[in-house]
Amino acid sequence: MVARMKPFSKKEAETFFARLKAEIPEPKTELQSLNPYTLLVAVVLSAQATDKSVNKATEPLFRLVDTPQKMIALGEKKLSEYIRTIGLYRTKAKNVIALSKLLIEKHGAVVPPDRDALQELPGVGRKTANVVLNVAFGEPTMAVDTHIFRVSNRTGLAPGKTPYDVELGLEKIVPEHYKLHAHHWLILHGRYTCVARTPKCPDCVVRDLCRYKAKTVLTKPARSSSAKVR
């Protein structure tokens, strides 16, 4: 179905992002962090978890730990106690300790502004690297998560079978002057409007541009059962 959608024109893409920008002029990540290192840790922890759950765990953690050296001093066991409410916390704790050691050994304890170097770190994939490059270093990267993948395919903006396909599609269709914030606009749109089960199409500012055929409609409130005809 997606493959048969009429592709977005450059003009439509311009309108699409202009409307998202009008709603949220300066979008930001909802993950809390103090510096590039804590951002990297937060994004690693956010895999298969909500930003809200990660923030709840990292708020007390980052009061004590904000460098790779402090994380190693804390240790895997104590780190696990801080993040135990997050899914896959044992594996994530191992990865955070391992990436902290590698940052010290190979990068002087500094988060490198390079995708390949970031992806060499344990627990860091392309999406995580793209988030860090965008948020910490101001690179116009497209970090395709489940929300962006859904929105890009459902609307027809940048359909693709894999996150990488969608990333490449977005790089082609997103106007240059919107690229810095594009992935945040799409994430927030997918998180709060173009949701997975029942998208809020009546509230959507790009519904007329969207190629999704099964749009939801605003329904009238059900008549109260107590309102009986006498």
Beta strands, then each sheet from edge to edge (+ up, - down):
end
